[in-house]
Amino acid sequence: MPNKVVKAAIGAFGILLFGFSLYSYSQVEPNLVLSNRPFFWQGQQLAWALGYSQRFWSSLIFLVIGGGLFLTYGLILKAFTAGHLTTKMMVKILIGASVILGLSYPALSHDIFNYLFNAKMVLVYHANPHLRVASDFPADPWFPYLHNRHTAAPYAYGWTGLSLLPAALGMGHLKMTMLWFRLFVIGFMVLWLGAIKRLTPKGHEVWFWAVALNPLVLIETVGNIHNDVVMMALLMWAIIFAKKMNRREWWWGIVALGLWLLSVSIKYASVLVLVGVVIQWGSKLIKKHLSFGGAQAMAHFLPLLSARSQRFLAWYLIWPLSFLPLTREKIMRELLLLFSLTSFLAYLPYLMVGEYTPTGQLMRQIILWVPPLSYGLTTAVVEWRRPKTGI
């Protein structure tokens, strides 16, 4: 790959991320004023007009940005595989991408406001967000920005406890608290990637970068500030310490157990590591011998099929993607990456209408499932028809 093409791909990746950061302000809550300064206020009004009045053009812009991000991401991975990019260069790209997305608004989810308000219920109102609901505090100035007002905190107590730190540092200011939550999640993202890097087998480094620079991962973590990397960071480090355990250094097992239990207390999904162990064990019984990463990716993919996940919330894909570099099965790696593209583009029906109508839900499922299933089926047929060699 010519050096000019590599530089162009990196530059385009950065420009597209910056474009997404600007675009994200088209999804700011209509009743949320981020700044009264004339320049910003005029820009915000233009962004609102795009996001809420020009939905066709908004969706088209999102499609172009999303498609461009995944295209340039693929070129960057190809350049790394060919030796045109060093690990140091890839780290710089990751840092640059995180800085650019750090300027964005959490556009594609309202979860951040639930994080903020649940922590505020503890710190300000001395109420338990697992027993009380936001609608108990309608006079709070943050209340108008909430979408999930009538249900208790959906996460476990571990997340509530950890979230008090960034909430306290925000000192009751909405934008400052949101910033501290973003920095808090980015900090755990660093821990998460550090753990995945330590677990990545030699020669599989490109698959580590396939996770670290994945546009879906970057946008859902740095941009939309989801807490999934907090859970997965603790789980991946628990796996590292479990691998260190032996007869002489048995205490690593206690550390691993503690981190795993803390991970489960963030979101219950990390209990699925046990399901992954069972899947791998079962594969050996039927002479299939799934890799550890492949079995764990399968286990952590299963909740995405449930009604609770609303049939595949995009950021939940971070769970199985965490095991991508540890997965030997080529088709599984390819499907996970294809799902990261389709789950990102599955936001389009919502952006077109502003809500998920029955037709929009159907379109979302088509965008999400048809390309991966078609690819998987085609690959299976090709493999089945391939002439068998050997005795």
N, C-alpha and C positions, 0 to 999 in steps of 0.2 A: 504494500500500500504506500503510495508516494507520500512524502513528508507533508506536502501542501494539503493533501486530502485529510491527513490526521489533524493538522492544525485547524483546518476548516471545520472538521467534525467537533473538535473541542470547543471552538469559538461558537459554533451554532448551538451546541448543548447549553453553553452558558447564556446565550441570548434568549433561547427558548425558555430556560428557567426564569430569567428575568421577566420575560413576557408573561409567564404564568403568574409570577409575583404581582405584576400590575393587574392582570386579569382577575386575580383573586379578590380584588376590592370591588368587583362588580357584584359579589355575593355578600357584601356586608349587610347586616340587618338594617332594614329601612329606618328603624328608630334608634340606631346606634350612631352617634356622632363621634368620630375618632379624633377630629381636630377642627377647630373653628378658624384656623388660619386660612386666609383667602385662597392662596394657591392650592392647598390641599382640599379645601371645601369645594372649589370649582371642579377639581379632578374627581372628587368623590361623586359629585352630581352626574358627571359624564359617565362614570363607571356604573352608577345605579341605573342610568338610562339604558346602558348596554345590557346589564344583567336582568333587568325587570321589564323593560319595554321592547327591547330588540332581541328577543330570545333566539331567533333563527341565527342572527349574526353572532350572538354570544356562543351558541353551540358550535357554529362553524369555526370560530376562533379556537375554542377548546379542542376541537377535533384536530385542527392543524397543529396546535402546540403539542398535544398528546402524541400524535403520529410522528411529528418531528423529533420529539424527545426520545421515543423508543428507537427511531431510525439511527439517530446520532449515538445513542447509547450502544447500539449494536456495533456501529463502526468503531467506537472506542474500545470495546471488548475485542474486536477483531484485530485492531492495531496492537493491543497488549499481547494477544496470543502470538502475533507475528514478530514480537520483539521490538516494535517501533515505540512503545511506551514502557517506561520503567515503573517499578513500584512507587518510587518517589514521585513521579509525575502523576500517577493515579491518586496518590494521597492528596496532592495539590488540587486535582480536579474535584475530589470529594469535599475538601475544605471549602473550595470556591463555591461549589453547588450548595453547601449548607449555609454559607454566608448569604448567598443570593436569596434562598428560600426563607432565610430568617427575616427577610423584609416583608414577607407575604402575610396575608390575612388567612386564618383558618377557614377556608371558603367552603369546603365540601362536607363539613360535618359540624354539628352543634355540640359535640361532646365536651369541648373545652369549657363551655359555660356551665355544664353540669359539674365538672371538676372544680371550677372556681366556687360555685355556689355551695356545693356540699362541704367544702373546706370552710367556707365562711359561716355556714350553719354551726360548725363546731367552735370556731374561734370567736365569733361575734355573738351568736345567739345561744351558745352552749347547748345545742340540740344535737341529737344523734341522727345523722342523715339516713341511717339504715332503718330508723323507726318513724322519722318525720319526713314530710315532703315539702318541696319548695313553695307550694301553694299556701302553706301555713304562714308565709311571710310575704304577702302581696305588696306591702309598702316598701320593701327593699328596692333601692334604685337599680339593682341588677336584674330584678324580676322580669322586666319586659323583654329581656334578651333570651330568656329560657324557652326551650321547646318541650322539654320533658319535666313538667311541673307537678304532675300528679302521682308520680311513683317514687318510691324510696331509691336510694343509691343502688345501682345494679351491680356494683363491684364489691369485692370483699373488704374486710376491715383493714387489711394491709395497705391497700391503695389509699384509703381514707387517712390512715396514719402518716404515710409518706407524703401525701399531698399537702399536709399542714405546713411543711417547710417552705415550699415556694409561695404558698398562700400568705404565710406570716411575713415573708420578705416583701411581698407586694404592698403591705401596710394599708390594705383596704382600697387601693386605687385599682380600678379595673384594668387599664392598659399596663400598668406596672406589674400587676399580678399575672396577667397573661404572658408578659415577657419572661417572668421568673419561671412560669410553668414550661415555657418553650426551652429555656436554658436547662431546666431540670430534665426534661425528656431528652434533649440533645446529649446531656451528660450520660444518661443511661444508654443512649444509642452508641456512644463511644465504647462503653463497657460491653455492650452487645456485640459490636463488630470486633472488638478485641478478643472476646471469647470465641467467636466463629473463626477468626484468623488462627488462633491457637489450635483449634480442632481440625482445620482444613488440612487434608493430606498433601504431602509434597506432590507437585505436579497438577494440583487442582486449584491453583491460585486464581485462575480466570473465573472460576465459579464463585469464589469469595467476592470478587469485584462485580460479578453479575448480581449479587445481593446488595453490596454496598452502594453501587451507583444506579440501581434499579429506580427509574423515575417514580414508580408507585410507592416504593419504600421511602424515598426521599420526601415526596410530597405528603404522604400520609403521616410521616413521623415529624420532620422538621416543619413542614407547612401546616398540616392540620392538627398537629400536637396530640396524637393518640398515645395512650399509655401502654400499648402492646409491647413496645420494646423494653419497657421496665420489667414486665413479666418475663419476657424471653431472655433478657440479659441475665436475670437471676437464675433462670433454668439452665442456660448454657454454661454458666460458671459452676452450677451444681454438677453438671455432667463432667466438667474438667476435674473438679475435686474428687468426684466419685472414681474417675479413672486413676487418680493418684493413690487411692487407698490400697494398702496391702497389709500383711500381717504385722509388720513393724510400725507402719504409719496408719493405723486404723482410725485415728482421729479425723483424717480427711473425710471419712464417711460421715462423721457427725456434722462437719462443716457443710458437706454436700446436702445432707438431709435438711439442715437448717435453711439453706438457700432455696432448696426446692419447696419447702413449706411456706417460705416467705413469698416465693413466686406464685404458689397456689392462692395465697391470701391477697394477691393483686387481682388476678382473674383466675377463675377456677380451671381454665383450659389447660394449664400446664400439668394437670393430673394425667393428661393423656400420654405423658412420657411412659407411663406404665403400660398403656395400651400398645404403644410402639414396641416395647420389649416383648409383649405377648405376640404381636404380629411377626416380629423377626423370629422368635422361637418357633411359631407355627410354620413359617416358611421353610425352616430347616427340616421339619418333620415331613413336608411334602417335597423335599429335594429341590426347592426353589432358591433358597439361600439369599434372601433379600439383604441388602446392606443395612447397617444401622441407620444411616441417614434416610434411606428409602423407606424403611419401616416407620421411622419417626415422622417423616413428611406425610405418609399415608394417614397415620394416626391423627396428626394435627390438622389434616385436611377435612376429616370427617365432620367436625362441627359446622363447617361451611355449608353442609347439606341440610342443616336443621332449620326448623321454623324460627328458632330463637335468633339465629344469625340473619334472619330476613332473607334467606336464600342467598347467602354469600355477600356479606358486607366486605368491601374492598380491603380495608385495613387488616382484617383477620387473616389475609393471605400472608402476612408477615410471620405467622406461626409456622406453616410448613416451609416457607422460604428460608427460614433460619437453618434448615437442615440441607439446603441445596448443595453446598460444597462437600457434604459428607455422603452424598447420594451417588452410588455407582451406576444406577440404572439410567441410561441415556434418555429414554423416552419420558421418564418421570421428570428429569431436569427440564427437558424441552417443554413439557406440558405446564410445569409450574411457571416458566417464563412467559408462555403464551397466555396463561390465565392472568398474569400480572398486567399484560396489555389489555386483554378484554375486560377485566374488572375495572380498569381505569376508564376505558371508553364507555363502560356501562352507566356512567354518570350522565350520558348524553340525553336520555329520555327525561330525566329530572330537569336538566338545564333548559330543555325545549319547552316544558310545560310549567315548571315551578313546583310540581308535586308528582307523586307516583300514582297516576290513574291506572285502572285495570289494563288499558292498552299500553301505557308506559311500562308497567311491570312486565307485560309480555315482551315488549321490545327489549327491555333490560335483560331478560333471560335469554333471548335470542342472541344479543350481542355477546353476552357473557359465555354461553355454553356452546353455541354452534361451531365457532372456529376450533376450539380445543378438541371437541368430540369428533369433528370431521377429520382433524389432523391425526388424532389417536387411532381412529378407525382405519384411515388410509394407511398409516404406518403398520398397523397390525396385519392388514391384508397383504401389503408388500412383503412383510417378513414371512407370512405364511406361504406365499407363492414363490419365495426365493428358493432356488434349488439347494437341497441339503447335500453337504459334502461329508466325506468320511466313510468309514466302514459301515 
